[in-house]
Amino acid sequence: MNWHIASVSFGADSLGMLIGLIERRLPLDEVLFYDAGMEFETTYRMRDRMLPLLRREGILYTELRPRREFLYMMLEKPVNGKNGFHYG
């Protein structure tokens, strides 16, 4: 059995792709959304508007999140340099 998955950011391009797949009745079993926690509010609103349609169409929705917050990983996480020097 083939499982058809679309990774969707709910930005303009991926939202257009998702709507096109649904309108054309192309195979789609699951939508994945990776939420880094730093998305624009519009992204979350578009996701929330699409969830009822996905449910009606029988498309599984999966939301992934990082184990550590984005800002910690980018700005606070200690980093060791090439020579063992500790940054942060």
N, C-alpha and C positions, 0 to 999 in steps of 0.2 A: 504494500500500500504506500502511495506517495502522500506526503503531508506538505501542504503548500503554506508557506509562512511569508509574511511581509513585515519587514522592519520599518516602522513608521515613527517619524519625529514629530508629526503633526504640524510641520512647517508647510509652506505652499507646495513644494514639489512632491513630498511624500503623501500629503493629503490628496493632491490631484491624482497620484497613482492609485491610492486606496479607493477613492471614489470611482475611478475608471475601472478598476478590477470588479467592483461590486456592480456597477451599471452594466458592464459587459457580461456579467454572470460567469466570469472566469474563476477557476478553482482557487479558493482561499479558505484555509482552515483556521489560521491563527494570525493575529497581529501582535507584534512585539514592540514595546515602547521602553526605551532606556531613559529613565528619569534621573539625571545627574543632580537634580535639586536646584538647578540654576536656570531653568527655562523661563521664557517670558510668560507673563500671565495669559497672553493670547494663546499660547501653546496649550496650556491647561484647559482653557475655555473650549478650544477646538476639540481636544480629546474628550472632554465631558459631553460635548454635543454629538460626537460620533459614537459614543458607547451604546446608546439605545439602538442605533442602527446595526451595530455589530451583533448585539444580542438578538435582534429580530432576524438577522440573516444567519444566525447560528454560528457565528465566527468567534472563536475563543480569543479572549484578550488577556495578554500577559504583560505585566509591568515589572521591569527590572530596576533595581537601585544598587548603587555601590555600597560596599560594606562600611566604608568610611566616607564622611562628607567631602564633597568636592573641594571646598575651601581649605579644609585640613590638608588634603593631599597636595594641593597646589601651593599653599602658603605657609603651613605650619609644620608639616612632617619633617623631622630631622633627616638630613641627607649627608652621606659620607662621600667625600671627594675621592679622587683617584689615589691619592697618597695617604688615605685614611684620615685626612683632616675632616673634622666634624663641623658641618654647617648647621646653624639653627639652634 
